C-alpha cells in the first residue's frame, strides 16, 4: 500500500523532467512484465 504513495512523493521531490523519465521507465518496465506474462501464458 505504501509503494504508490512513496513513489508519488519521490516524483514530487524530483524535478519534472526526471519525474517524467521515472514514469516512462516505470511504464516500460510494467509493459515488459505484461509481455513476459503473456509470453509465458501463450507458451504453456
PyMOL Python script that loads the backbone (N, CA, C, O; Angstrom):
from pymol import cmd

cmd.read_pdbstr("""\
ATOM      1  N   UNK A   1       0.838  -1.214   0.000  1.00  0.00           N
ATOM      2  CA  UNK A   1       0.000   0.000   0.000  1.00  0.00           C
ATOM      3  C   UNK A   1       0.869   1.260   0.000  1.00  0.00           C
ATOM      4  O   UNK A   1       0.482   2.275  -0.578  1.00  0.00           O
ATOM      5  N   UNK A   2       2.033   1.202   0.640  1.00  0.00           N
ATOM      6  CA  UNK A   2       2.876   2.398   0.743  1.00  0.00           C
ATOM      7  C   UNK A   2       3.706   2.604  -0.512  1.00  0.00           C
ATOM      8  O   UNK A   2       4.327   3.655  -0.667  1.00  0.00           O
ATOM      9  N   UNK A   3       3.732   1.630  -1.408  1.00  0.00           N
ATOM     10  CA  UNK A   3       4.539   1.738  -2.629  1.00  0.00           C
ATOM     11  C   UNK A   3       4.144   2.924  -3.494  1.00  0.00           C
ATOM     12  O   UNK A   3       4.960   3.819  -3.716  1.00  0.00           O
ATOM     13  N   UNK A   4       2.882   2.951  -3.999  1.00  0.00           N
ATOM     14  CA  UNK A   4       2.460   4.038  -4.892  1.00  0.00           C
ATOM     15  C   UNK A   4       2.590   5.411  -4.231  1.00  0.00           C
ATOM     16  O   UNK A   4       3.002   6.374  -4.878  1.00  0.00           O
ATOM     17  N   UNK A   5       2.243   5.503  -2.948  1.00  0.00           N
ATOM     18  CA  UNK A   5       2.297   6.788  -2.265  1.00  0.00           C
ATOM     19  C   UNK A   5       3.728   7.294  -2.195  1.00  0.00           C
ATOM     20  O   UNK A   5       3.993   8.449  -2.529  1.00  0.00           O
ATOM     21  N   UNK A   6       4.652   6.444  -1.766  1.00  0.00           N
ATOM     22  CA  UNK A   6       6.046   6.864  -1.656  1.00  0.00           C
ATOM     23  C   UNK A   6       6.604   7.206  -3.030  1.00  0.00           C
ATOM     24  O   UNK A   6       7.456   8.085  -3.161  1.00  0.00           O
ATOM     25  N   UNK A   7       6.113   6.500  -4.064  1.00  0.00           N
ATOM     26  CA  UNK A   7       6.576   6.778  -5.432  1.00  0.00           C
ATOM     27  C   UNK A   7       6.126   8.177  -5.849  1.00  0.00           C
ATOM     28  O   UNK A   7       6.890   8.913  -6.473  1.00  0.00           O
ATOM     29  N   UNK A   8       4.889   8.548  -5.508  1.00  0.00           N
ATOM     30  CA  UNK A   8       4.388   9.877  -5.862  1.00  0.00           C
ATOM     31  C   UNK A   8       5.171  10.945  -5.111  1.00  0.00           C
ATOM     32  O   UNK A   8       5.502  11.985  -5.681  1.00  0.00           O
ATOM     33  N   UNK A   9       5.466  10.704  -3.860  1.00  0.00           N
ATOM     34  CA  UNK A   9       6.211  11.679  -3.063  1.00  0.00           C
ATOM     35  C   UNK A   9       7.596  11.880  -3.653  1.00  0.00           C
ATOM     36  O   UNK A   9       8.082  13.007  -3.741  1.00  0.00           O
ATOM     37  N   UNK A  10       8.236  10.781  -4.059  1.00  0.00           N
ATOM     38  CA  UNK A  10       9.571  10.882  -4.635  1.00  0.00           C
ATOM     39  C   UNK A  10       9.528  11.659  -5.946  1.00  0.00           C
ATOM     40  O   UNK A  10      10.420  12.462  -6.218  1.00  0.00           O
ATOM     41  N   UNK A  11       8.498  11.429  -6.763  1.00  0.00           N
ATOM     42  CA  UNK A  11       8.362  12.171  -8.017  1.00  0.00           C
ATOM     43  C   UNK A  11       8.144  13.650  -7.732  1.00  0.00           C
ATOM     44  O   UNK A  11       8.635  14.503  -8.471  1.00  0.00           O
ATOM     45  N   UNK A  12       7.410  13.960  -6.667  1.00  0.00           N
ATOM     46  CA  UNK A  12       7.141  15.354  -6.332  1.00  0.00           C
ATOM     47  C   UNK A  12       8.429  16.060  -5.915  1.00  0.00           C
ATOM     48  O   UNK A  12       8.626  17.236  -6.222  1.00  0.00           O
ATOM     49  N   UNK A  13       9.305  15.339  -5.214  1.00  0.00           N
ATOM     50  CA  UNK A  13      10.559  15.933  -4.767  1.00  0.00           C
ATOM     51  C   UNK A  13      11.517  16.126  -5.944  1.00  0.00           C
ATOM     52  O   UNK A  13      12.266  17.102  -5.984  1.00  0.00           O
ATOM     53  N   UNK A  14      11.493  15.198  -6.895  1.00  0.00           N
ATOM     54  CA  UNK A  14      12.380  15.289  -8.053  1.00  0.00           C
ATOM     55  C   UNK A  14      11.821  16.299  -9.050  1.00  0.00           C
ATOM     56  O   UNK A  14      10.622  16.579  -9.045  1.00  0.00           O
ATOM     57  N   UNK A  15      12.689  16.851  -9.909  1.00  0.00           N
ATOM     58  CA  UNK A  15      12.241  17.818 -10.910  1.00  0.00           C
ATOM     59  C   UNK A  15      11.303  17.167 -11.916  1.00  0.00           C
ATOM     60  O   UNK A  15      11.324  15.947 -12.076  1.00  0.00           O
ATOM     61  N   UNK A  16      10.477  17.967 -12.601  1.00  0.00           N
ATOM     62  CA  UNK A  16       9.524  17.458 -13.586  1.00  0.00           C
ATOM     63  C   UNK A  16      10.168  16.574 -14.662  1.00  0.00           C
ATOM     64  O   UNK A  16       9.646  15.494 -14.938  1.00  0.00           O
ATOM     65  N   UNK A  17      11.281  16.989 -15.279  1.00  0.00           N
ATOM     66  CA  UNK A  17      11.889  16.154 -16.329  1.00  0.00           C
ATOM     67  C   UNK A  17      12.293  14.787 -15.797  1.00  0.00           C
ATOM     68  O   UNK A  17      12.049  13.770 -16.446  1.00  0.00           O
ATOM     69  N   UNK A  18      12.906  14.756 -14.626  1.00  0.00           N
ATOM     70  CA  UNK A  18      13.334  13.482 -14.044  1.00  0.00           C
ATOM     71  C   UNK A  18      12.120  12.640 -13.668  1.00  0.00           C
ATOM     72  O   UNK A  18      12.125  11.423 -13.852  1.00  0.00           O
ATOM     73  N   UNK A  19      11.082  13.283 -13.144  1.00  0.00           N
ATOM     74  CA  UNK A  19       9.867  12.557 -12.770  1.00  0.00           C
ATOM     75  C   UNK A  19       9.247  11.914 -14.006  1.00  0.00           C
ATOM     76  O   UNK A  19       8.778  10.777 -13.954  1.00  0.00           O
ATOM     77  N   UNK A  20       9.249  12.647 -15.116  1.00  0.00           N
ATOM     78  CA  UNK A  20       8.688  12.112 -16.357  1.00  0.00           C
ATOM     79  C   UNK A  20       9.509  10.919 -16.819  1.00  0.00           C
ATOM     80  O   UNK A  20       8.960   9.926 -17.296  1.00  0.00           O
ATOM     81  N   UNK A  21      10.825  11.021 -16.675  1.00  0.00           N
ATOM     82  CA  UNK A  21      11.697   9.902 -17.083  1.00  0.00           C
ATOM     83  C   UNK A  21      11.422   8.686 -16.214  1.00  0.00           C
ATOM     84  O   UNK A  21      11.370   7.560 -16.708  1.00  0.00           O
ATOM     85  N   UNK A  22      11.245   8.917 -14.912  1.00  0.00           N
ATOM     86  CA  UNK A  22      10.944   7.809 -14.000  1.00  0.00           C
ATOM     87  C   UNK A  22       9.618   7.164 -14.390  1.00  0.00           C
ATOM     88  O   UNK A  22       9.489   5.940 -14.369  1.00  0.00           O
ATOM     89  N   UNK A  23       8.633   7.988 -14.748  1.00  0.00           N
ATOM     90  CA  UNK A  23       7.325   7.451 -15.139  1.00  0.00           C
ATOM     91  C   UNK A  23       7.457   6.610 -16.398  1.00  0.00           C
ATOM     92  O   UNK A  23       6.865   5.536 -16.494  1.00  0.00           O
ATOM     93  N   UNK A  24       8.237   7.096 -17.370  1.00  0.00           N
ATOM     94  CA  UNK A  24       8.417   6.345 -18.616  1.00  0.00           C
ATOM     95  C   UNK A  24       9.112   5.017 -18.330  1.00  0.00           C
ATOM     96  O   UNK A  24       8.726   3.981 -18.872  1.00  0.00           O
ATOM     97  N   UNK A  25      10.129   5.049 -17.487  1.00  0.00           N
ATOM     98  CA  UNK A  25      10.841   3.805 -17.151  1.00  0.00           C
ATOM     99  C   UNK A  25       9.908   2.838 -16.443  1.00  0.00           C
ATOM    100  O   UNK A  25       9.912   1.642 -16.734  1.00  0.00           O
ATOM    101  N   UNK A  26       9.100   3.355 -15.506  1.00  0.00           N
ATOM    102  CA  UNK A  26       8.174   2.503 -14.758  1.00  0.00           C
ATOM    103  C   UNK A  26       7.151   1.887 -15.705  1.00  0.00           C
ATOM    104  O   UNK A  26       6.815   0.709 -15.587  1.00  0.00           O
ATOM    105  N   UNK A  27       6.658   2.695 -16.648  1.00  0.00           N
ATOM    106  CA  UNK A  27       5.664   2.211 -17.614  1.00  0.00           C
ATOM    107  C   UNK A  27       6.288   1.152 -18.524  1.00  0.00           C
ATOM    108  O   UNK A  27       5.667   0.128 -18.811  1.00  0.00           O
ATOM    109  N   UNK A  28       7.516   1.404 -18.974  1.00  0.00           N
ATOM    110  CA  UNK A  28       8.197   0.439 -19.848  1.00  0.00           C
ATOM    111  C   UNK A  28       8.432  -0.873 -19.101  1.00  0.00           C
ATOM    112  O   UNK A  28       8.259  -1.952 -19.668  1.00  0.00           O
ATOM    113  N   UNK A  29       8.822  -0.780 -17.842  1.00  0.00           N
ATOM    114  CA  UNK A  29       9.044  -1.997 -17.045  1.00  0.00           C
ATOM    115  C   UNK A  29       7.733  -2.749 -16.860  1.00  0.00           C
ATOM    116  O   UNK A  29       7.704  -3.978 -16.921  1.00  0.00           O
ATOM    117  N   UNK A  30       6.643  -2.009 -16.635  1.00  0.00           N
ATOM    118  CA  UNK A  30       5.338  -2.644 -16.449  1.00  0.00           C
ATOM    119  C   UNK A  30       4.916  -3.358 -17.731  1.00  0.00           C
ATOM    120  O   UNK A  30       4.401  -4.475 -17.688  1.00  0.00           O
ATOM    121  N   UNK A  31       5.138  -2.706 -18.867  1.00  0.00           N
ATOM    122  CA  UNK A  31       4.783  -3.330 -20.148  1.00  0.00           C
ATOM    123  C   UNK A  31       5.634  -4.569 -20.392  1.00  0.00           C
ATOM    124  O   UNK A  31       5.150  -5.566 -20.929  1.00  0.00           O
ATOM    125  N   UNK A  32       6.900  -4.504 -19.999  1.00  0.00           N
ATOM    126  CA  UNK A  32       7.789  -5.662 -20.175  1.00  0.00           C
ATOM    127  C   UNK A  32       7.288  -6.838 -19.339  1.00  0.00           C
ATOM    128  O   UNK A  32       7.310  -7.982 -19.792  1.00  0.00           O
ATOM    129  N   UNK A  33       6.839  -6.550 -18.122  1.00  0.00           N
ATOM    130  CA  UNK A  33       6.314  -7.612 -17.251  1.00  0.00           C
ATOM    131  C   UNK A  33       5.059  -8.219 -17.868  1.00  0.00           C
ATOM    132  O   UNK A  33       4.899  -9.439 -17.882  1.00  0.00           O
ATOM    133  N   UNK A  34       4.170  -7.367 -18.379  1.00  0.00           N
ATOM    134  CA  UNK A  34       2.948  -7.872 -19.007  1.00  0.00           C
ATOM    135  C   UNK A  34       3.285  -8.716 -20.226  1.00  0.00           C
ATOM    136  O   UNK A  34       2.669  -9.759 -20.447  1.00  0.00           O
ATOM    137  N   UNK A  35       4.259  -8.274 -21.019  1.00  0.00           N
ATOM    138  CA  UNK A  35       4.656  -9.027 -22.213  1.00  0.00           C
ATOM    139  C   UNK A  35       5.236 -10.376 -21.801  1.00  0.00           C
ATOM    140  O   UNK A  35       4.969 -11.391 -22.445  1.00  0.00           O
ATOM    141  N   UNK A  36       6.025 -10.392 -20.732  1.00  0.00           N
ATOM    142  CA  UNK A  36       6.614 -11.644 -20.258  1.00  0.00           C
ATOM    143  C   UNK A  36       5.509 -12.593 -19.792  1.00  0.00           C
ATOM    144  O   UNK A  36       5.543 -13.787 -20.089  1.00  0.00           O
ATOM    145  N   UNK A  37       4.537 -12.060 -19.064  1.00  0.00           N
ATOM    146  CA  UNK A  37       3.429 -12.903 -18.595  1.00  0.00           C
ATOM    147  C   UNK A  37       2.638 -13.444 -19.775  1.00  0.00           C
ATOM    148  O   UNK A  37       2.274 -14.620 -19.798  1.00  0.00           O
ATOM    149  N   UNK A  38       2.374 -12.592 -20.748  1.00  0.00           N
ATOM    150  CA  UNK A  38       1.619 -13.022 -21.929  1.00  0.00           C
ATOM    151  C   UNK A  38       2.388 -14.108 -22.661  1.00  0.00           C
ATOM    152  O   UNK A  38       1.799 -15.075 -23.145  1.00  0.00           O
ATOM    153  N   UNK A  39       3.716 -13.947 -22.743  1.00  0.00           N
ATOM    154  CA  UNK A  39       4.551 -14.946 -23.416  1.00  0.00           C
ATOM    155  C   UNK A  39       4.496 -16.281 -22.690  1.00  0.00           C
ATOM    156  O   UNK A  39       4.411 -17.335 -23.321  1.00  0.00           O
ATOM    157  N   UNK A  40       4.545 -16.236 -21.362  1.00  0.00           N
ATOM    158  CA  UNK A  40       4.501 -17.468 -20.584  1.00  0.00           C
ATOM    159  C   UNK A  40       3.138 -18.141 -20.748  1.00  0.00           C
ATOM    160  O   UNK A  40       3.060 -19.365 -20.849  1.00  0.00           O
ATOM    161  N   UNK A  41       2.072 -17.355 -20.774  1.00  0.00           N
ATOM    162  CA  UNK A  41       0.734 -17.919 -20.909  1.00  0.00           C
ATOM    163  C   UNK A  41       0.569 -18.566 -22.280  1.00  0.00           C
ATOM    164  O   UNK A  41      -0.057 -19.619 -22.401  1.00  0.00           O
ATOM    165  N   UNK A  42       1.133 -17.932 -23.322  1.00  0.00           N
ATOM    166  CA  UNK A  42       0.981 -18.468 -24.680  1.00  0.00           C
ATOM    167  C   UNK A  42       1.837 -19.713 -24.860  1.00  0.00           C
ATOM    168  O   UNK A  42       1.484 -20.605 -25.632  1.00  0.00           O
ATOM    169  N   UNK A  43       2.960 -19.779 -24.150  1.00  0.00           N
ATOM    170  CA  UNK A  43       3.845 -20.942 -24.287  1.00  0.00           C
ATOM    171  C   UNK A  43       3.211 -22.179 -23.660  1.00  0.00           C
ATOM    172  O   UNK A  43       3.303 -23.275 -24.213  1.00  0.00           O
ATOM    173  N   UNK A  44       2.575 -22.005 -22.521  1.00  0.00           N
ATOM    174  CA  UNK A  44       2.022 -23.166 -21.821  1.00  0.00           C
ATOM    175  C   UNK A  44       0.669 -23.563 -22.393  1.00  0.00           C
ATOM    176  O   UNK A  44       0.058 -24.522 -21.922  1.00  0.00           O
TER     177      UNK A  44
END
""", "prot")
cmd.dss("prot")
cmd.show_as("cartoon", "prot")
cmd.util.cbc("prot")
cmd.orient("prot")
